[in-house]
Amino acid sequence: MKRKFLITLLFLACMFACVCIIAACETNESEKTGGHEHNLTFNNRVEADCENDGNIAYWYCPSCDIYYSDSKGNTEIQLSDTVLSKLGHIFKEGFTTDKQPTCTQSGSKSKHCTRC
């Protein structure tokens, strides 16, 4: 009888510990999200060009002002992690004639970028 009582008591103690651990995990998860459900907005990838920065595809929650690399809001990133830096121009060697000179007007030459 004493043994059965101890086994039951041990079982109840284990169950109580499990409930406490689950509650603690749920509390920690709620703290991570600021106690709310994320309202994530998706931002498409934009390629960088010679003069403009681009960005990777990312998700943003305006309620907690946090950026994420995944649609479930599990992987937090910084805004700076979303930036694809502008590429800069690569100019062809020499000048290109844009306008031929005439007897009455000057011509013009310029450098041109191989990317744009």
N, C-alpha and C positions, 0 to 999 in steps of 0.2 A: 504494500500500500504506500509506504514511504517512497519507494523507488518510482512508482507510477506518478506520484505527486511531483517529485523532482523532475521527471521527464516532461511533464506537462508544464511546469514552471519554466524550464529551460526552453521549451518550444515557444511559449508565450514571449519570453525575453528576446528570442531570435526574431520573432515576427515584429515586435516593437522596434527593434534595431533596424530591420529592413524598412519599415514605414518611415522612420526618422531619416534614413539615408536617402530614400526616394524624395521626401519632402525637401531635404537640403539640396538635392540636385535640381529640383524644379525651381527653388528659390534662386540658385545661382544662375540658371538659364534666364529667369525673369530679369535678374539684375543685368545680365549681358545685353539684353534688348531694351533696357530702360523701362521695363515693366509694361511694354506695349507690343502689339503685333506690328511688324514692319509693313509699311505701305511703299514697297519698292517700285521705283520707276526705272525703266530700262533706257540706257543711252547707247545708241548705235556706234560702232567703230567709225571713226573718221580718219582717213589717211592724211598724213602730213604731206605738205608740198614744199616748194622752194622757199616760200615766204610765210607760211602759216603752220602752227602746231596742229597736230591731230590728237586723237585720243583712242584708247582701247575701248572695247565694249565693256560697260560696267553698269551696276545697279546702285541707286541712291535712295536712302530713306530720309526724307525731309524732316520727319518728326524727331529723329535722334541725330541728324546731320552727320551720318556715317555712310561711307562708300563701301561697296562690296564687289568682289570679282565673280560672285555666283548669284544665281537667281533666288536662292533660298536664304540669302543673308547670313551665310555661315563663315565666309572668309572676308574679314574686314581689311580694307586697304586705305591708303592715304590718297587724297586728291592728286598729289604729285605723281603717284604710281599710275595714274590714268593717262598721263601726257605722253604723246609721241612727238618728240622735238622736230621742229622744221628742218628740212634737209639742206637748205642753202643752194645757191646757184652753182652750176658747173659750166663755165663759159667755154665756148669753142675758141680755138686759137685764131688770132687775127680778128679783123673786122669784117662785117658783112655790109655790102652796099644796099642801103634801104631805098635810096632815091638817086637816080642818075642826075648829074648836073646838066643843065641846059645853058644856052647862051645868056639867058636872063635870070636863071635861078640856080642857087647852090644845091649841090647834092648832099646826101647825108649817109653816114656809116655808123654802125653800132655793133656792140658785142651781143651775142645771143646765147642763151642757156641751152644746154643739150637736154635738160629735163623738161623745161616748159617752153 
